[in-house]
Amino acid sequence: MKKQSFIAAFAALVMMSAMTSCEKQFLADGPGDYAEYDGNRTRVTFAVSGYSQGNTTRSAAMPSASMFSVTRTLTADGKDMTDIWLLDYQNGQLVQQLHQQSGDPDFGTPSLTMDYGQHTLYFVASRGKQPLLSTADHTISWQTPSDTFYKAITLDVDVNTEAAQTVTLQRVSTRLSITINDALPADIATISLEPSNWYYAIDYTDGTAAGAQQQGYTFNIPSSMSGTSGNTLSFYGMSDATEWQADITLTARDADDNILGQAVIRNAPFKANRITNYSGNLFTANSGFTLSLASDWDEAYNGQW
């Protein structure tokens, strides 16, 4: 009996000693979610709730957490983003990353647990097809680029870091828009846009264009469009804010790959957040031009061939 009492007393003493020497505090990070603090560091959670062009909202503050948020609307020009990347760097080293896709139940609200210290965070939202992330090259590339937005921020994480902060992503894509004024032939099958130079990737550390290729895009033309005129084809690419130029070759073919019409646009200018509009006739000699602007883009460049 004395032996059992001694064991119980010893166990209680060990428990009290452990609580005294390793006491931990818990900082509320939201209902049912806690960040552990051991006196040397704290791991805090932040969330990004989506993206919107130029419109941001501040989330309700929560104590002892680090949260970035933008509006939940993940759309641009009426079309939804399909992917979000969030990469967290400390001292030049990647410490964690997150990729969300539109089918994920928490898409638009990614979160990371972060150590105290200075962090550099890279945000990318896009709806490009077949994306590929390379942390070795610091790039995200797409087999078929589309509208893409980017932001890099630096955050000092400590006990005083605000729970809610705003991040607004900026467009890093450009768009070529081609309007064919004349009627499409009855036997047309495809129209290809072949640039002399095009960018299929971005460097996520600075948002600049990368992955230069000469590869273009081929549009399959349904038979229901034959005989119609004024058809517009659009093709996205990545771009810097500084204007650059490329030659664009338009080629219409039939099902046997015979050329039905062809035109070359020389020195077409492109830059981020701007649509480059061209229009003209592809099957007849006369040409003309039209102007159209997407409301949230910079002023378009317009030319003719």
C-alpha positions in Angstrom: 0.0 0.0 0.0 2.8 2.4 0.9 4.5 1.4 -2.4 1.4 2.3 -4.4 1.0 5.7 -2.6 4.7 6.5 -3.3 4.2 5.7 -7.0 1.1 7.9 -7.2 2.9 10.8 -5.4 5.9 10.4 -7.7 3.7 10.5 -10.8 1.9 13.6 -9.6 5.3 15.3 -9.0 6.5 14.4 -12.5 3.4 15.8 -14.0 3.7 19.1 -12.0 7.3 19.4 -13.0 6.5 18.9 -16.7 3.8 21.5 -16.6 6.1 24.0 -14.9 9.1 23.5 -17.2 7.2 23.0 -20.5 4.1 25.2 -19.9 2.5 26.1 -23.2 0.1 28.8 -24.0 -2.5 28.5 -26.8 -3.4 31.5 -28.9 -6.9 31.4 -30.4 -6.7 31.3 -34.2 -10.4 30.9 -34.8 -13.2 28.7 -33.5 -11.7 25.3 -32.7 -8.3 26.2 -34.2 -5.3 27.0 -32.1 -1.7 28.1 -32.7 0.9 26.7 -30.3 3.3 29.1 -28.5 6.4 27.7 -26.7 8.1 30.9 -25.7 10.4 30.9 -28.7 8.1 31.0 -31.7 4.5 30.8 -32.6 3.0 29.2 -35.6 0.2 31.4 -37.0 -2.3 30.8 -39.7 -3.3 33.1 -42.5 -5.9 32.7 -45.2 -6.4 34.2 -48.7 -10.0 34.2 -49.7 -10.0 34.6 -53.4 -9.2 37.3 -55.8 -10.9 40.2 -57.6 -9.8 42.8 -60.0 -9.2 46.0 -58.1 -11.8 45.3 -55.4 -10.6 43.9 -52.0 -12.2 43.3 -48.7 -10.8 43.0 -45.2 -11.8 39.9 -43.2 -13.0 40.2 -39.7 -10.0 40.3 -37.4 -9.1 37.3 -35.3 -6.6 37.5 -32.5 -3.0 36.2 -32.9 -3.4 35.0 -36.5 -2.0 36.3 -39.7 -4.6 36.4 -42.5 -4.4 37.9 -46.0 -7.7 38.2 -47.8 -9.2 39.5 -51.0 -12.7 39.1 -52.2 -14.1 35.6 -52.7 -14.9 36.4 -56.3 -12.4 34.5 -58.5 -13.5 35.9 -61.8 -12.1 38.2 -64.5 -14.0 39.2 -67.6 -16.8 37.0 -66.4 -14.7 33.8 -66.3 -13.5 32.0 -63.2 -9.9 31.3 -62.2 -9.1 27.6 -62.0 -5.8 27.6 -60.0 -4.3 29.5 -57.1 -0.6 29.1 -56.0 0.8 30.4 -52.8 4.6 30.0 -52.1 6.2 31.0 -48.8 9.9 31.9 -48.7 12.2 32.7 -45.7 15.8 33.8 -46.2 15.6 33.0 -49.8 14.5 29.5 -49.2 11.1 27.9 -50.1 9.6 26.7 -46.8 6.1 25.8 -47.9 3.7 26.0 -50.9 0.1 25.5 -51.6 -1.8 24.8 -54.9 -5.6 25.1 -54.9 -7.9 24.1 -57.8 -11.4 25.2 -58.5 -12.8 21.8 -57.5 -11.3 22.0 -54.0 -13.9 22.6 -51.3 -11.9 25.5 -49.8 -10.9 27.0 -53.2 -10.3 30.7 -52.7 -9.5 30.4 -49.0 -6.0 28.9 -48.8 -4.1 29.1 -45.5 -0.6 28.5 -44.3 0.9 28.1 -40.8 3.9 30.4 -40.5 6.9 30.7 -38.1 7.8 34.1 -36.6 10.1 36.1 -38.9 10.1 37.8 -42.2 8.3 36.0 -45.1 8.2 36.7 -48.8 4.9 35.4 -50.2 4.1 34.9 -53.9 0.5 34.6 -55.1 -0.6 33.5 -58.5 -4.2 33.0 -59.8 -4.9 31.7 -63.3 -7.2 29.8 -65.6 -4.5 28.6 -68.0 -4.6 25.0 -69.2 -2.2 22.3 -68.0 -0.1 24.3 -65.6 3.4 23.2 -64.4 5.1 24.6 -61.3 8.9 24.4 -61.2 10.4 25.6 -57.9 13.9 24.9 -59.2 13.3 27.5 -62.0 10.9 29.7 -60.0 8.3 29.4 -62.8 4.7 28.4 -63.5 4.1 27.5 -67.1 1.0 26.6 -69.1 0.5 24.5 -72.2 -2.3 27.0 -73.1 -1.9 30.3 -71.3 -4.9 32.3 -70.2 -5.8 35.2 -67.9 -3.3 35.3 -65.0 -2.8 37.5 -62.0 0.2 37.9 -59.6 1.4 39.5 -56.4 4.5 39.3 -54.2 4.4 40.7 -50.6 6.8 40.7 -47.6 5.4 40.1 -44.2 7.0 40.2 -40.8 5.2 37.6 -38.7 5.2 38.2 -34.9 2.7 38.3 -32.0 1.5 41.8 -33.2 0.9 40.8 -36.8 -2.6 41.9 -37.9 -5.1 39.1 -38.4 -6.6 40.5 -41.6 -4.6 42.2 -44.4 -5.4 42.8 -48.0 -3.6 41.5 -51.1 -4.7 42.7 -54.6 -3.3 40.6 -57.5 -2.3 42.3 -60.7 -2.7 41.0 -64.3 0.5 39.6 -65.8 -1.1 38.4 -69.0 -1.6 40.0 -72.4 -4.2 39.1 -75.1 -4.1 39.0 -78.8 -7.6 39.5 -80.4 -8.0 38.9 -84.1 -11.3 39.8 -85.9 -11.7 38.4 -89.4 -13.9 40.7 -91.3 -14.7 38.6 -94.4 -16.8 35.5 -94.6 -15.3 32.1 -93.7 -15.2 29.6 -96.7 -17.5 26.6 -96.6 -14.5 24.2 -96.5 -12.6 25.9 -93.7 -11.4 23.6 -90.9 -8.8 25.5 -88.8 -7.3 28.9 -88.2 -3.9 29.1 -86.6 -2.2 32.0 -84.9 1.6 31.6 -85.0 3.7 34.3 -83.2 7.4 34.7 -83.8 7.8 34.9 -80.1 5.3 34.2 -77.2 5.6 33.7 -73.4 4.1 30.6 -71.8 5.3 31.1 -68.2 6.0 33.6 -65.5 8.8 33.9 -63.0 6.8 33.9 -59.8 9.6 35.7 -57.9 9.1 38.9 -59.8 6.1 38.3 -62.1 8.0 38.7 -65.3 7.3 36.7 -68.5 9.3 33.5 -69.1 9.2 30.4 -71.2 9.5 32.0 -74.6 8.4 29.9 -77.5 7.4 30.2 -81.2 4.5 27.8 -80.6 1.1 29.2 -81.5 -2.5 28.0 -81.2 -4.8 26.4 -83.7 -8.6 26.9 -83.5 -10.9 24.2 -84.9 -13.7 25.9 -86.9 -17.1 24.1 -86.8 -18.9 23.8 -90.1 -21.8 25.9 -88.6 -19.4 29.0 -88.8 -18.8 28.7 -92.6 -20.2 31.7 -94.4 -20.1 33.9 -91.3 -18.1 37.1 -91.0 -16.7 39.2 -88.2 -15.5 36.2 -86.2 -13.0 37.0 -83.4 -10.2 34.7 -82.1 -8.3 35.4 -78.9 -5.0 34.1 -77.6 -3.4 34.8 -74.2 0.2 34.9 -73.2 2.3 36.1 -70.3 3.9 39.6 -70.5 6.0 42.1 -68.7 4.8 45.7 -68.1 7.3 46.8 -70.7 6.1 46.7 -74.3 7.5 44.0 -76.6 6.8 43.0 -80.2 6.1 39.9 -82.2 5.2 39.0 -85.8 1.9 37.0 -86.0 1.0 34.7 -88.9 -2.6 33.9 -89.5 -3.4 30.8 -91.6 -6.7 29.3 -92.5 -6.7 25.7 -93.7 -9.2 23.1 -94.9 -9.5 19.5 -93.6 -6.7 18.4 -96.0 -4.3 21.1 -94.6 -4.6 23.2 -97.8 -4.1 26.9 -97.2 -7.3 28.9 -97.8 -6.0 32.3 -96.6 -3.0 33.8 -94.9 -1.9 37.1 -93.5 1.2 38.3 -91.5 1.1 41.0 -88.9 4.5 42.6 -88.4 5.8 44.0 -85.1 2.5 43.6 -83.2 3.1 45.2 -79.7 2.2 43.6 -76.4 2.4 44.3 -72.8 0.8 43.1 -69.5 -2.8 44.1 -68.9 -3.4 45.2 -72.4 -5.4 43.7 -75.3 -3.9 44.0 -78.7 -6.7 44.1 -81.3 -6.2 43.5 -85.0 -8.8 43.0 -87.7 -8.9 42.6 -91.4 -9.8 40.4 -94.3 -8.2 37.0 -94.6 -9.7 35.7 -97.8 -10.0 39.0 -99.8 -7.7 41.8 -100.6 -9.5 44.7 -98.8 -8.9 45.3 -95.2 -10.2 47.5 -92.4 -10.1 47.8 -88.6 -12.3 47.9 -85.6 -11.8 48.8 -81.9 -12.9 47.0 -78.8 -11.8 47.2 -75.1 -12.3 45.0 -72.1 -13.3 47.4 -69.3 -10.6 46.4 -66.8 -7.7 46.3 -69.3 -5.4 49.1 -70.3 -6.1 50.9 -73.6 -5.9 48.5 -76.5 -3.5 48.6 -79.3 -5.2 48.4 -82.7 -3.6 47.7 -86.1 -4.5 46.2 -89.5 -2.9 43.8 -91.9 
